[in-house]
Amino acid sequence: MTAYQRKIFAIIASAWLVDQVDVALLTFLLGSIVVAFDLTPTQAGQLAAMTFAGQLAGNILAGTASDRFGRKMVFQVTMIVWGLASLAAAAAWSLTALMVCRFLIGVGVGGEAPVAQAMVSEIVPANVRGKYIAFMEGFWAIGYVLSGAISYFILPYLGWRWAFVVVGLLSGVVLLVRRAMPESPRWLADHGRHAEADAVMTMMETEVMRRSGKPLPPVPHLAAAAIPTPHQNPIATLFSPEYRLRTVMAFGMWFFALIGFFGINSWIAVLLKEKGFSIVGSVGFVTLITIGGIPGFFTAALLLEKIGRKVTTAAFLICSAVAAYFYGNAVDQTTLFITGFIMQFFMFGMWSCLYAYTPELYPTRARSTGAGFASAFGRIGAILGPMIVPVLVQNYGPPVAFQVGAGGFLIAAALVLTLGVETRGKILENVSH
Protein backbone atom coordinates (compact mmCIF):
# COMPACT_ATOMS: atom_id res chain seq x y z
CA MET A 1 0.00 0.00 0.00
CA THR A 2 1.66 3.20 -1.19
CA ALA A 3 1.33 6.72 0.18
CA TYR A 4 -0.60 7.76 -2.94
CA GLN A 5 -3.10 4.94 -2.51
CA ARG A 6 -3.51 5.92 1.14
CA LYS A 7 -4.24 9.48 0.00
CA ILE A 8 -7.01 8.29 -2.33
CA PHE A 9 -8.35 6.06 0.41
CA ALA A 10 -8.39 9.01 2.84
CA ILE A 11 -10.42 11.10 0.38
CA ILE A 12 -13.03 8.35 0.04
CA ALA A 13 -13.05 7.63 3.79
CA SER A 14 -13.48 11.31 4.73
CA ALA A 15 -16.69 11.44 2.69
CA TRP A 16 -17.82 8.20 4.29
CA LEU A 17 -17.23 9.67 7.75
CA VAL A 18 -19.41 12.72 7.13
CA ASP A 19 -22.07 10.53 5.48
CA GLN A 20 -22.41 8.46 8.60
CA VAL A 21 -22.62 11.51 10.85
CA ASP A 22 -25.74 12.51 8.89
CA VAL A 23 -27.28 9.02 8.85
CA ALA A 24 -26.78 8.53 12.58
CA LEU A 25 -28.15 11.98 13.42
CA LEU A 26 -31.77 10.84 13.63
CA THR A 27 -30.90 8.24 16.27
CA PHE A 28 -29.86 11.07 18.60
CA LEU A 29 -32.39 13.70 17.51
CA LEU A 30 -35.49 11.50 17.35
CA GLY A 31 -36.49 12.14 20.96
CA SER A 32 -36.45 15.93 20.42
CA ILE A 33 -38.23 15.67 17.08
CA VAL A 34 -40.94 13.50 18.65
CA VAL A 35 -41.56 16.29 21.17
CA ALA A 36 -41.35 19.09 18.57
CA PHE A 37 -43.92 17.56 16.22
CA ASP A 38 -45.87 15.62 18.89
CA LEU A 39 -45.33 12.33 17.06
CA THR A 40 -46.91 9.01 17.89
CA PRO A 41 -44.66 5.91 18.04
CA THR A 42 -45.93 4.90 14.60
CA GLN A 43 -45.09 8.30 13.09
CA ALA A 44 -41.63 8.20 14.67
CA GLY A 45 -41.05 4.79 13.12
CA GLN A 46 -42.19 6.06 9.72
CA LEU A 47 -39.78 9.01 9.96
CA ALA A 48 -36.88 6.67 10.79
CA ALA A 49 -37.88 4.41 7.91
CA MET A 50 -37.73 7.24 5.35
CA THR A 51 -33.94 7.41 5.57
CA PHE A 52 -33.68 3.72 4.79
CA ALA A 53 -36.21 3.99 1.96
CA GLY A 54 -34.01 6.69 0.45
CA GLN A 55 -30.93 4.54 0.92
CA LEU A 56 -32.67 1.68 -0.87
CA ALA A 57 -33.33 3.93 -3.88
CA GLY A 58 -29.82 5.38 -3.73
CA ASN A 59 -28.18 1.95 -3.51
CA ILE A 60 -29.89 0.79 -6.71
CA LEU A 61 -29.73 4.04 -8.72
CA ALA A 62 -26.16 5.02 -7.89
CA GLY A 63 -24.87 1.45 -7.95
CA THR A 64 -26.08 0.84 -11.50
CA ALA A 65 -25.18 4.40 -12.61
CA SER A 66 -21.64 3.95 -11.30
CA ASP A 67 -21.12 0.80 -13.38
CA ARG A 68 -22.42 2.64 -16.44
CA PHE A 69 -21.18 6.25 -16.11
CA GLY A 70 -18.13 5.93 -13.86
CA ARG A 71 -17.26 5.97 -10.18
CA LYS A 72 -16.05 9.55 -9.76
CA MET A 73 -19.00 11.47 -11.25
CA VAL A 74 -21.64 9.46 -9.36
CA PHE A 75 -19.66 9.77 -6.13
CA GLN A 76 -19.72 13.58 -6.41
CA VAL A 77 -23.42 13.80 -7.26
CA THR A 78 -24.45 11.72 -4.25
CA MET A 79 -22.56 14.07 -1.92
CA ILE A 80 -24.36 17.12 -3.33
CA VAL A 81 -27.77 15.45 -2.91
CA TRP A 82 -27.46 14.57 0.77
CA GLY A 83 -25.63 17.78 1.70
CA LEU A 84 -28.40 20.01 0.33
CA ALA A 85 -31.08 17.74 1.82
CA SER A 86 -29.49 18.03 5.26
CA LEU A 87 -29.59 21.83 5.09
CA ALA A 88 -33.22 21.63 3.95
CA ALA A 89 -34.08 19.35 6.90
CA ALA A 90 -33.07 22.15 9.28
CA ALA A 91 -35.91 24.26 7.84
CA ALA A 92 -38.55 21.50 7.85
CA TRP A 93 -41.90 22.99 8.89
CA SER A 94 -43.84 19.73 9.23
CA LEU A 95 -43.38 16.00 9.63
CA THR A 96 -44.04 15.51 5.91
CA ALA A 97 -41.32 17.99 4.94
CA LEU A 98 -38.85 16.38 7.31
CA MET A 99 -39.67 12.93 5.94
CA VAL A 100 -38.99 14.13 2.38
CA CYS A 101 -35.64 15.59 3.48
CA ARG A 102 -34.64 12.40 5.28
CA PHE A 103 -35.59 10.40 2.18
CA LEU A 104 -33.29 12.56 0.03
CA ILE A 105 -30.51 12.28 2.62
CA GLY A 106 -30.93 8.53 2.34
CA VAL A 107 -30.75 8.67 -1.48
CA GLY A 108 -27.43 10.53 -1.32
CA VAL A 109 -25.82 8.50 1.44
CA GLY A 110 -27.17 5.20 0.12
CA GLY A 111 -25.83 6.05 -3.31
CA GLU A 112 -22.34 6.62 -1.97
CA ALA A 113 -22.09 3.19 -0.34
CA PRO A 114 -21.75 0.89 -3.39
CA VAL A 115 -19.59 3.42 -5.24
CA ALA A 116 -17.18 3.76 -2.31
CA GLN A 117 -16.97 -0.02 -1.91
CA ALA A 118 -16.19 -0.47 -5.60
CA MET A 119 -13.59 2.29 -5.68
CA VAL A 120 -11.64 1.07 -2.67
CA SER A 121 -11.79 -2.51 -3.98
CA GLU A 122 -10.38 -1.38 -7.34
CA ILE A 123 -7.60 0.87 -6.04
CA VAL A 124 -6.27 -0.91 -2.94
CA PRO A 125 -3.85 -3.90 -3.34
CA ALA A 126 -5.29 -7.40 -2.92
CA ASN A 127 -3.18 -8.26 0.14
CA VAL A 128 -4.70 -5.41 2.22
CA ARG A 129 -7.95 -4.79 0.34
CA GLY A 130 -10.28 -6.23 2.98
CA LYS A 131 -8.51 -4.42 5.79
CA TYR A 132 -8.82 -1.02 4.14
CA ILE A 133 -12.47 -1.46 3.20
CA ALA A 134 -13.06 -2.45 6.82
CA PHE A 135 -11.15 0.64 7.95
CA MET A 136 -13.36 2.76 5.69
CA GLU A 137 -16.47 1.26 7.21
CA GLY A 138 -14.94 1.88 10.62
CA PHE A 139 -15.21 5.58 9.91
CA TRP A 140 -18.92 5.00 10.36
CA ALA A 141 -18.34 4.15 14.01
CA ILE A 142 -16.34 7.37 14.38
CA GLY A 143 -19.08 9.23 12.49
CA TYR A 144 -21.69 7.74 14.82
CA VAL A 145 -19.78 8.98 17.85
CA LEU A 146 -19.28 12.43 16.26
CA SER A 147 -22.98 12.57 15.47
CA GLY A 148 -23.75 11.84 19.11
CA ALA A 149 -21.24 14.48 20.23
CA ILE A 150 -22.73 17.11 17.88
CA SER A 151 -26.21 16.30 19.16
CA TYR A 152 -25.10 16.28 22.79
CA PHE A 153 -23.57 19.74 22.64
CA ILE A 154 -26.02 21.41 20.22
CA LEU A 155 -29.38 20.05 21.44
CA PRO A 156 -29.46 21.79 24.85
CA TYR A 157 -28.48 25.19 23.45
CA LEU A 158 -29.56 25.51 19.81
CA GLY A 159 -32.02 22.68 19.22
CA TRP A 160 -32.19 19.82 16.71
CA ARG A 161 -32.38 21.99 13.59
CA TRP A 162 -28.86 23.34 14.01
CA ALA A 163 -27.45 19.82 14.13
CA PHE A 164 -28.65 19.36 10.54
CA VAL A 165 -27.07 22.70 9.56
CA VAL A 166 -23.66 21.69 10.93
CA VAL A 167 -23.66 18.40 9.05
CA GLY A 168 -24.87 20.02 5.83
CA LEU A 169 -21.98 22.49 5.93
CA LEU A 170 -19.50 19.65 6.49
CA SER A 171 -20.60 18.09 3.20
CA GLY A 172 -19.39 21.17 1.31
CA VAL A 173 -15.91 20.83 2.78
CA VAL A 174 -15.64 17.17 1.81
CA LEU A 175 -16.96 17.89 -1.70
CA LEU A 176 -13.99 20.19 -2.32
CA VAL A 177 -11.54 17.57 -1.02
CA ARG A 178 -12.95 14.90 -3.34
CA ARG A 179 -12.12 16.85 -6.50
CA ALA A 180 -8.60 15.36 -6.38
CA MET A 181 -9.88 11.79 -6.72
CA PRO A 182 -9.17 10.01 -10.06
CA GLU A 183 -11.52 7.73 -11.98
CA SER A 184 -11.08 4.01 -11.38
CA PRO A 185 -8.65 2.67 -14.02
CA ARG A 186 -10.31 -0.75 -13.75
CA TRP A 187 -13.67 0.78 -14.68
CA LEU A 188 -12.12 2.70 -17.60
CA ALA A 189 -10.40 -0.41 -18.95
CA ASP A 190 -13.55 -2.51 -18.53
CA HIS A 191 -15.44 0.02 -20.68
CA GLY A 192 -12.87 0.02 -23.47
CA ARG A 193 -11.39 3.41 -22.55
CA HIS A 194 -7.88 2.01 -22.51
CA ALA A 195 -6.04 5.26 -23.26
CA GLU A 196 -7.69 6.97 -20.28
CA ALA A 197 -7.06 3.95 -18.06
CA ASP A 198 -3.41 3.97 -19.10
CA ALA A 199 -3.17 7.71 -18.41
CA VAL A 200 -4.60 7.27 -14.89
CA MET A 201 -2.29 4.33 -14.18
CA THR A 202 0.73 6.24 -15.50
CA MET A 203 -0.13 9.18 -13.27
CA MET A 204 -0.56 6.89 -10.25
CA GLU A 205 2.65 4.98 -10.96
CA THR A 206 4.63 8.20 -11.47
CA GLU A 207 3.32 9.59 -8.20
CA VAL A 208 4.17 6.37 -6.35
CA MET A 209 7.72 6.25 -7.72
CA ARG A 210 8.24 9.95 -6.95
CA ARG A 211 7.18 9.52 -3.34
CA SER A 212 8.95 6.23 -2.70
CA GLY A 213 12.07 6.76 -4.79
CA LYS A 214 11.90 3.07 -5.78
CA PRO A 215 10.90 1.20 -8.95
CA LEU A 216 7.50 -0.48 -9.01
CA PRO A 217 7.23 -4.21 -8.16
CA PRO A 218 6.39 -6.71 -10.92
CA VAL A 219 2.74 -7.09 -11.93
CA PRO A 220 1.11 -10.19 -10.37
CA HIS A 221 0.17 -13.02 -12.73
CA LEU A 222 -3.54 -13.25 -13.57
CA ALA A 223 -5.28 -16.60 -13.88
CA ALA A 224 -6.55 -17.65 -17.28
CA ALA A 225 -10.11 -17.27 -16.02
CA ALA A 226 -9.54 -13.53 -15.82
CA ILE A 227 -9.44 -13.15 -19.64
CA PRO A 228 -11.95 -10.40 -20.52
CA THR A 229 -15.43 -11.72 -21.24
CA PRO A 230 -18.09 -10.16 -23.48
CA HIS A 231 -20.08 -7.48 -21.70
CA GLN A 232 -23.28 -8.60 -20.04
CA ASN A 233 -25.96 -6.49 -18.41
CA PRO A 234 -24.77 -5.97 -14.80
CA ILE A 235 -28.09 -7.10 -13.30
CA ALA A 236 -28.08 -10.23 -15.50
CA THR A 237 -24.54 -10.93 -14.28
CA LEU A 238 -25.73 -11.05 -10.66
CA PHE A 239 -28.11 -13.91 -11.49
CA SER A 240 -25.91 -15.78 -13.96
CA PRO A 241 -24.93 -19.36 -13.00
CA GLU A 242 -21.47 -18.27 -11.80
CA TYR A 243 -22.80 -15.67 -9.35
CA ARG A 244 -26.32 -16.83 -8.46
CA LEU A 245 -25.49 -18.40 -5.09
CA ARG A 246 -23.23 -15.49 -4.16
CA THR A 247 -26.11 -13.14 -4.89
CA VAL A 248 -28.56 -15.11 -2.73
CA MET A 249 -26.03 -15.09 0.10
CA ALA A 250 -25.18 -11.38 -0.23
CA PHE A 251 -28.79 -10.19 -0.51
CA GLY A 252 -29.94 -12.36 2.41
CA MET A 253 -26.93 -11.45 4.55
CA TRP A 254 -27.59 -7.73 4.17
CA PHE A 255 -31.36 -8.06 4.64
CA PHE A 256 -31.24 -9.96 7.93
CA ALA A 257 -28.18 -8.19 9.32
CA LEU A 258 -29.79 -4.78 8.83
CA ILE A 259 -33.12 -5.89 10.29
CA GLY A 260 -31.10 -6.71 13.39
CA PHE A 261 -28.96 -3.60 13.47
CA PHE A 262 -31.53 -0.91 12.72
CA GLY A 263 -34.32 -2.67 14.57
CA ILE A 264 -32.15 -2.16 17.65
CA ASN A 265 -30.37 1.14 16.99
CA SER A 266 -33.19 3.24 15.55
CA TRP A 267 -35.10 2.82 18.81
CA ILE A 268 -32.31 2.48 21.35
CA ALA A 269 -32.44 6.10 22.54
CA VAL A 270 -36.25 5.99 22.84
CA LEU A 271 -36.10 2.73 24.78
CA LEU A 272 -33.52 4.22 27.15
CA LYS A 273 -35.86 7.17 27.71
CA GLU A 274 -38.54 4.68 28.75
CA LYS A 275 -36.06 3.24 31.28
CA GLY A 276 -35.69 6.61 32.98
CA PHE A 277 -33.01 8.43 30.99
CA SER A 278 -33.62 12.03 29.94
CA ILE A 279 -33.40 12.87 26.23
CA VAL A 280 -29.90 14.36 26.62
CA GLY A 281 -28.94 11.57 29.03
CA SER A 282 -29.97 8.85 26.59
CA VAL A 283 -28.01 10.59 23.81
CA GLY A 284 -24.92 10.65 26.03
CA PHE A 285 -25.35 6.99 27.01
CA VAL A 286 -25.73 5.82 23.39
CA THR A 287 -22.69 7.90 22.38
CA LEU A 288 -20.58 6.25 25.10
CA ILE A 289 -21.52 2.67 24.26
CA THR A 290 -21.03 3.41 20.56
CA ILE A 291 -17.36 4.07 21.28
CA GLY A 292 -17.15 0.28 21.56
CA GLY A 293 -17.63 0.16 17.80
CA ILE A 294 -14.24 1.80 17.16
CA PRO A 295 -12.10 -1.10 18.44
CA GLY A 296 -14.70 -3.39 16.87
CA PHE A 297 -13.99 -2.28 13.33
CA PHE A 298 -10.21 -2.31 13.91
CA THR A 299 -10.45 -5.89 15.17
CA ALA A 300 -12.63 -6.92 12.23
CA ALA A 301 -10.19 -5.31 9.79
CA LEU A 302 -7.30 -7.35 11.16
CA LEU A 303 -9.23 -10.63 11.29
CA LEU A 304 -10.54 -10.21 7.73
CA GLU A 305 -6.95 -10.43 6.47
CA LYS A 306 -5.73 -12.96 9.04
CA ILE A 307 -8.44 -15.63 9.00
CA GLY A 308 -10.56 -14.64 5.99
CA ARG A 309 -13.78 -12.89 5.01
CA LYS A 310 -16.22 -15.76 5.46
CA VAL A 311 -15.26 -16.88 8.98
CA THR A 312 -14.81 -13.34 10.31
CA THR A 313 -18.16 -12.16 8.94
CA ALA A 314 -20.03 -15.15 10.42
CA ALA A 315 -18.26 -14.80 13.77
CA PHE A 316 -19.14 -11.10 14.16
CA LEU A 317 -22.76 -11.76 13.22
CA ILE A 318 -23.07 -14.54 15.80
CA CYS A 319 -21.39 -12.49 18.53
CA SER A 320 -23.66 -9.53 17.70
CA ALA A 321 -26.67 -11.79 18.24
CA VAL A 322 -25.42 -12.99 21.64
CA ALA A 323 -24.56 -9.46 22.81
CA ALA A 324 -27.91 -8.05 21.63
CA TYR A 325 -29.82 -10.71 23.56
CA PHE A 326 -28.00 -9.96 26.81
CA TYR A 327 -28.31 -6.19 26.32
CA GLY A 328 -32.07 -6.51 25.89
CA ASN A 329 -32.30 -8.43 29.16
CA ALA A 330 -30.01 -6.18 31.23
CA VAL A 331 -31.55 -5.29 34.60
CA ASP A 332 -29.39 -2.35 35.78
CA GLN A 333 -27.45 0.53 34.24
CA THR A 334 -24.01 -1.03 34.81
CA THR A 335 -24.99 -4.22 32.98
CA LEU A 336 -26.71 -2.10 30.35
CA PHE A 337 -23.48 -0.20 29.70
CA ILE A 338 -21.18 -3.24 29.63
CA THR A 339 -23.41 -5.33 27.38
CA GLY A 340 -24.17 -2.28 25.21
CA PHE A 341 -20.46 -1.56 24.73
CA ILE A 342 -19.82 -5.19 23.73
CA MET A 343 -22.87 -5.21 21.46
CA GLN A 344 -21.64 -2.13 19.56
CA PHE A 345 -18.15 -3.66 19.31
CA PHE A 346 -19.48 -6.62 17.36
CA MET A 347 -22.22 -4.80 15.44
CA PHE A 348 -19.86 -2.18 14.04
CA GLY A 349 -17.27 -4.86 13.31
CA MET A 350 -20.05 -6.66 11.45
CA TRP A 351 -20.51 -3.62 9.20
CA SER A 352 -16.81 -3.69 8.33
CA CYS A 353 -17.21 -7.32 7.29
CA LEU A 354 -20.26 -6.66 5.10
CA TYR A 355 -18.60 -3.83 3.22
CA ALA A 356 -15.28 -5.63 2.78
CA TYR A 357 -16.83 -8.90 1.62
CA THR A 358 -19.62 -7.82 -0.76
CA PRO A 359 -17.76 -5.99 -3.59
CA GLU A 360 -15.23 -8.83 -3.86
CA LEU A 361 -17.98 -11.24 -4.90
CA TYR A 362 -18.55 -9.66 -8.34
CA PRO A 363 -16.59 -8.67 -11.49
CA THR A 364 -15.81 -5.05 -12.39
CA ARG A 365 -18.72 -4.83 -14.85
CA ALA A 366 -21.21 -5.57 -12.04
CA ARG A 367 -19.29 -4.76 -8.86
CA SER A 368 -21.05 -1.52 -7.95
CA THR A 369 -24.42 -2.90 -9.10
CA GLY A 370 -23.97 -6.02 -6.95
CA ALA A 371 -22.92 -4.01 -3.91
CA GLY A 372 -25.79 -1.59 -4.53
CA PHE A 373 -28.48 -4.24 -4.83
CA ALA A 374 -27.16 -6.12 -1.78
CA SER A 375 -27.24 -2.87 0.19
CA ALA A 376 -30.74 -2.20 -1.15
CA PHE A 377 -31.98 -5.51 0.25
CA GLY A 378 -30.37 -4.44 3.49
CA ARG A 379 -32.33 -1.18 3.40
CA ILE A 380 -35.56 -3.15 3.07
CA GLY A 381 -34.56 -4.83 6.31
CA ALA A 382 -33.64 -1.45 7.76
CA ILE A 383 -37.10 -0.12 6.88
CA LEU A 384 -38.89 -3.12 8.36
CA GLY A 385 -36.82 -3.17 11.57
CA PRO A 386 -37.86 0.27 12.93
CA MET A 387 -41.48 -0.40 11.96
CA ILE A 388 -41.67 -3.86 13.57
CA VAL A 389 -39.95 -2.88 16.82
CA PRO A 390 -42.59 -0.43 18.21
CA VAL A 391 -45.35 -2.99 17.68
CA LEU A 392 -43.37 -5.69 19.47
CA VAL A 393 -42.33 -3.34 22.28
CA GLN A 394 -45.93 -2.26 22.82
CA ASN A 395 -47.20 -5.84 23.00
CA TYR A 396 -44.32 -7.76 24.57
CA GLY A 397 -41.91 -5.25 26.11
CA PRO A 398 -38.46 -3.88 25.10
CA PRO A 399 -36.46 -7.16 25.41
CA VAL A 400 -38.33 -8.68 22.45
CA ALA A 401 -36.91 -6.02 20.12
CA PHE A 402 -33.39 -7.21 20.92
CA GLN A 403 -34.37 -10.85 20.54
CA VAL A 404 -35.68 -10.14 17.03
CA GLY A 405 -32.42 -8.33 16.25
CA ALA A 406 -30.43 -11.31 17.50
CA GLY A 407 -32.49 -13.62 15.29
CA GLY A 408 -31.71 -11.52 12.22
CA PHE A 409 -27.97 -11.70 12.92
CA LEU A 410 -28.10 -15.49 13.31
CA ILE A 411 -29.94 -16.03 10.01
CA ALA A 412 -27.39 -13.82 8.23
CA ALA A 413 -24.54 -15.83 9.76
CA ALA A 414 -26.11 -19.10 8.59
CA LEU A 415 -26.28 -17.79 5.00
CA VAL A 416 -22.60 -16.80 5.07
CA LEU A 417 -21.51 -20.17 6.44
CA THR A 418 -23.53 -22.22 3.96
CA LEU A 419 -23.28 -20.17 0.73
CA GLY A 420 -20.28 -17.88 1.21
CA VAL A 421 -16.99 -18.13 -0.72
CA GLU A 422 -13.56 -17.05 0.53
CA THR A 423 -11.98 -14.05 -1.25
CA ARG A 424 -9.10 -13.16 1.10
CA GLY A 425 -5.89 -12.06 -0.63
CA LYS A 426 -7.10 -12.85 -4.13
CA ILE A 427 -6.73 -10.45 -7.06
CA LEU A 428 -10.18 -9.23 -8.12
CA GLU A 429 -9.79 -10.53 -11.67
CA ASN A 430 -9.08 -14.01 -10.27
CA VAL A 431 -11.94 -13.96 -7.74
CA SER A 432 -14.42 -12.86 -10.42
CA HIS A 433 -14.25 -15.91 -12.69
Secondary structure, 3 states (H helix, E strand, C coil): CCHHHHHHHHHHHHHHHHHHHHHHHHHHHHHHHHHHHCCCHHHHHHHHHHHHHHHHHHHHHHHHHHHHHCHHHHHHHHHHHHHHHHHHHCCCCCHHHHHHHHHHHHHHHHHHHHHHHHHHHHHCCHHHHHHHHHHHHHHHHHHHHHHHHHHHHHCCCCCHHHHHHHHHHHHHHHHHHHHHCCCCHHHHHHCCCHHHHHHHHHHHHHHHHHHHCCCCCCCCCCCHHHCCCCCCCHHHHHCCCCCHHHHHHHHHHHHHHHHHHHHHHCCHHHHHHHCCCCHHHHHHHHHHHHCCHHHHHHHHHHHHHHCCHHHHHHHHHHHHHHHHHHHHCCCCHHHHHHHHHHHHHHHHHHHHHHHHHHHHHCCHHHHHHHHHHHHHHHHHHHHHHHHHHHHHHHHHCCHHHHHHHHHHHHHHHHHHHHHCCCCCCCCHHHHCC
